[in-house]
């Protein structure tokens, strides 16, 4: 079963904020962060069910290098993975429950 990928609009802001912070720390580091995110999504898409439900209907996959997690749910009715947020691992993710 092939899954399509979609994401909430706020995910772009999550990524932009993290990339900005990494760019300030060390120019070019934001590109490594972006690559790590892309690699993580590429691992997710083929088998999203490999990641257990962590809260309500949301699942989490961790990036390999940076301390971030991709929070997502699976919409079985249309075979879609919906990314709700990209969150630093030390941050409380409960704010994601209010995203639409």
ABEGO torsion letter per residue (X at the ends): XBBBBBBBAAAAAAAAAAAAAAAAABBGAAAAAAAAAAAAAAAAAABAAABBBABEABBBBBBAABBBBBBBBBBAAAGBBBBABBBBAABBAAAAAABX
